[in-house]
Every structure is written in structure tokens, then in C-alpha cells.
């Protein structure tokens, strides 16, 4: 395979001539985002099975020839754990590459575990041991040495091979269509720009707050998210989670009160103090009916419900084993708890997870199926029930 490092316009044009008309394109990026909100692109790696290249965006004045390839809808873009890579192109060029194939969720459907890393997947599927000595590289520094370029190229050289293996196995097992919903989410711009008003739900420590305090948290978290995007700064540089939680607990009304919050620097108080006090006041005065509800903190399960989740978990393990899948690839224990409660946003109520496991688990909850010990092994079997005993309703689909 031809391998290239492209840092000149003529070289980029020549590479793109070789990539035109490809059926698929393995794609990866190297970036940094420690000091920014948006990832800063430092290197692009591509491979079509015949040529593999590292494209240096820090040295090239214009990426347009490559962008014409990237946004060609007739070429499938193959990535691993694609979200951050795709986010870069959406932010930099206001468009997502399509169509895409992500080998990480695909690997889960072939029994390689949930959210497996690229190097581990290459080892499991191709029996190739990839070096991991460049994982902490600062990709913004130039020049790149031969070890760094080798590490970067390996991220796409084997990615194409993984895709070809997976495509055949998924087709043979009639699972290729299962990935449609995952890939649709990856190519939806809303995936990458959540509503700032919902960002309070991602705040570490929010379970310590109640009622009016959550209203203040919603105000502060929405402001932080909007400012982080506008200024292109990490969220924690504007306001750390633990500081935000303490602001919600104490609700200071003046600069003196802000000064008593540990972790809130004097410079922050000078720059943002008036804004923080205003936001705290707005949240504190919000009517009760507008207070956000922490759905992430459901009522604890009682002993009977805990036992039922254990039963569902055992049934799920049997179903997963039957289909040579990791149970975690189908549903976590948290999702099983949501399933038990009948929450409409449970992943077991939609798509392939519903047909594969959700229907059977609902039958377990209705008492129509149960675990049976047969010849020293557990199996999920129909349960004969008296005609006079009505079946308990299972969770309803959305």
C-alpha cells in the first residue's frame, strides 16, 4: 500500500485524484481540545485500501480538494468511535460527512463488547498488536516524527480491513440494518449541539440539589454552555462543576457572598460576578411549576423491584449469549430499571433491541416466560399460567 504525508497543495491534489471514486474511505483525525471548547484539528488520516495518507491541515492553506472527497455522498466514510471526529468537520465546515459507518457499535453487534477501543478491536479481529506509545502526543507540534506518523497511519490502515470483515459478518447475521439508527444519530447535527437549557443534567453533583436549587443550576449551566461555545473555551474554565453546585446551594446575592465560595477566583468575581448574581436571582425567583425535574434521580427500587431487575438481567444474559453478544451492548442495568418502571425513553422499547430482547423481557415481566433449569443449564422458557390469572401488563412502547 502506498503511504503518504501530505503537506503541500500539489500533493493534496494528487492524493485526492487517487481517492476519487472510492467505494469507502477509512477516516480518522488527531486533535487537541484541552484549551478550547471545540476540537482543534491537527491531522487527518485517510485510506481507501490502496493508498493511506496523513494530511497536515496546519501546513496546507486550503483543504477544499479533500473536502470534495469527504462530502461526496457516494463514498462511505468509515470511522471508529466517530463522534468527536465528525464534530470537527461539522464545526469547521458546517456540514457532516455522510454516509458513515462506525466500527465501534458494529463491533458490539459481533460480540466484541460495548465501546471497545480501536487497538483492542484490531487485536481481536486481525491479530495485530498496535503500539500505544503516542497516545499523549501533542499533535499541534511540528515536525511530526516517523513514529508519530506510523501511529497515525495505523489508525486508518487497519480500519478499512475491520470494515470489510464486519460488513460481511453483519450481512451474514442479518444485523447490518440494526446499525441504521446509530448512524442516523451520528449524522444529525443536533447530536453535537445539545440545548443549553438541558446542560444542567450533565453537571456532576446535581443529585445534591433540590427544587429551587435545580432552577438556579439550570440558569448557570445554560449560561456556561452558551459562553463556552461563544468564547471557544472549556466549560470548566468558565465555571467548574463543584463551584456551580456550591453556588446553587448557597445562592449568594452579592459579591461578598460570591467571595465565600471556595474555588471561585477573585478575577472571576470581577469579570462575571454581576452576571452570576443575576442568574442566581432569576433561578431563585422562578415559579415552582417551572422548576426542572431531575429525572436522573428516580425513586429507589424496593426489594421486590431489585429482585425483578436481577431476574431481567439474568434473562438478558441468556438472550445475549444466544446471539453471541455482550449484554451491555443491548442494555445496561440502568436501562433495565427504566424498562421495569415503564419509562418511555428506554432503549429496549425501540429498534433492534426491542425485537431482540425487549419483547422477551416484557414477557418475563408479565409472567409468560421464566428462567428454567434444564439439564444443568438455565434457559428462558414459556410459563404455563392458569386461565383465571390475568397477565400483568408489560412496558408499553412509545
C-alpha positions, -999 to +999 in steps of 0.1 A: +000+000+000+013+035-008+017+057+022+020+095+021+025+125+042+007+154+025+017+190+034+017+207+000-012+217-023+001+197-052+005+166-030-031+170-018-044+174-053-026+142-064-039+123-033-075+133-040-072+121-076-064+087-062-093+088-037-119+098-062-145+071-069-136+051-039-163+028-025-153+036+011-128+058+029-113+050+063-111+083+082-096+094+114-083+127+129-058+138+156-068+169+175-064+188+208-091+205+229-076+210+263-078+248+260-108+251+237-145+242+236-143+229+200-117+204+190-087+218+171-079+198+140-042+188+138-040+159+114-063+140+090-057+103+082-074+086+052-071+052+035-091+036+007-073+002+007-048+013-019-033+045-006-030+057+030-021+093+039-016+118+067-030+152+056-015+181+075-041+209+079-017+230+098+006+234+068-020+233+039-036+267+030-067+250+017-083+216+022-110+220-005-098+192-027-101+168+002-134+183+014-149+175-021-140+138-014-151+139+022-186+153+014-191+131-016-223+112-008-213+082-029-183+074-007-189+057+026-168+072+054-156+045+079-146+057+114-141+042+149-159+060+178-168+086+152-185+113+172-155+136+180-141+132+145-174+142+129-178+171+153-146+186+139-159+187+104-193+200+114-178+229+133-151+237+108-173+233+076-209+235+089-217+201+074-214+164+085-199+138+062-224+112+050-229+083+048-209+069+077-200+035+093-188+034+128-169+002+137-173+006+174-211+000+176-207-025+148-182-044+169-207-047+197-231-065+174-204-090+166-198-099+202-167-077+209-180-059+239-195-025+244-174+006+234-143-014+226-112+006+218-096+006+183-064-011+193-082-039+212-105-044+183-076-047+158-060-072+181-092-093+185-102-093+148-069-090+129-045-103+155-023-072+151-007-056+181-007-018+177+018+004+196+002+027+222+033+050+229+019+080+211-015+084+229-003+115+248+012+132+218+007+169+213-004+167+176-002+205+172+036+204+174+057+202+142+076+184+128+060+150+133+085+122+136+083+088+119+068+071+150+040+096+152+032+093+115+033+055+118+009+056+148-015+079+129-015+059+097-022+026+115-055+042+127-068+040+091-048+012+075-064-014+097-098+005+099-106-004+064-098-040+070-120-041+100-149-026+080-146-052+053-146-081+078-175-066+097-197-058+067-196-095+057-203-109+091-231-084+098-247-092+065-245-129+071-261-125+105-287-101+091-276-074+116-263-047+092-297-029+093-296-028+131-270+000+129-292+024+109-304+042+140-269+046+154-256+060+122-286+083+118-278+098+152-241+104+142-252+123+111-277+145+129-263+180+137-284+182+169-263+154+183-234+178+186-251+209+199-274+200+228-298+226+241-280+248+267-312+246+288-306+209+292-269+211+302-277+212+339-285+175+337-248+167+329-235+186+359-215+164+383-230+166+418-266+177+407-280+150+429-272+171+459-297+198+449-334+200+452-363+222+439-353+259+436-316+249+437-321+230+404-337+261+388-305+281+397-284+252+383-303+253+350-296+290+347-259+288+355-253+257+333-271+272+303-251+304+306-218+285+309-226+264+279-235+294+257-204+313+268-181+283+263-193+280+227-192+317+220-157+321+235-144+287+224-133+279+259-136+247+280-166+248+303-146+243+334-125+274+326-157+294+329-172+277+359-162+243+375-190+219+383-182+218+421-183+256+422-216+258+403-231+233+427-219+254+457-234+285+441-267+267+438-266+255+474-258+289+490-273+313+464-252+343+472-268+377+464-238+399+463-200+400+456-193+393+493-213+361+491-195+351+460-162+356+477-171+329+502-174+302+475-143+281+475-129+278+440-144+310+427-113+332+419-113+369+425-107+375+388-138+355+380-158+376+405-146+408+389-154+396+354-186+376+359-198+385+394-227+406+383-238+381+358-237+352+383-257+372+409-283+380+382-286+344+371-288+331+407-316+356+413-335+346+382-333+310+391-343+316+427-374+336+417-385+311+391-421+298+398-423+263+413-441+250+382-411+259+361-385+242+382-366+215+363-372+179+375-342+157+380-353+126+361-319+112+366-327+106+402-356+082+403-372+068+434-350+039+447-363+005+439-377-016+467-365-051+474-391-067+451-381-044+422-344-050+428-351-087+426-371-082+394-342-063+378-319-092+388-343-115+370-343-094+339-306-091+340-302-129+341-327-132+312-308-106+292-276-125+297-292-157+283-306-137+253-272-121+247-254-154+249-278-170+224-270-142+199-232-141+208-235-105+220-223-087+251-253-080+274-240-044+278-243-039+240-281-045+244-288-027+277-272-016+309-287-023+344-299+014+344-318+007+312-333-024+328-345-003+357-361+021+332-377-008+315-391-020+348-406+014+356-421+016+321-402+048+312-409+057+275-373+066+266-359+032+274-338+018+245-353-016+249-386-003+236-373+007+201-355-008+171-334-040+171-331-040+209-369-043+212-372-072+188-341-090+201-347-086+238-374-061+248-403-084+238-389-114+256-382-093+288-417-079+287-430-115+286-409-122+317-425-092+335-459-104+325-451-139+339-454-155+304-417-165+303-393-175+330-359-190+338-358-228+340-330-251+350-328-278+324-300-305+324-278-283+345-283-251+323-306-221+325-329-214+297-357-189+291-390-209+286-427-202+283-446-204+316-479-222+318-503-200+338-539-207+350-566-192+327-581-174+357-548-155+363-547-123+342-513-114+327-496-084+342-492-056+316-456-051+305-439-019+295-456+000+266-437+010+235-435+047+226 
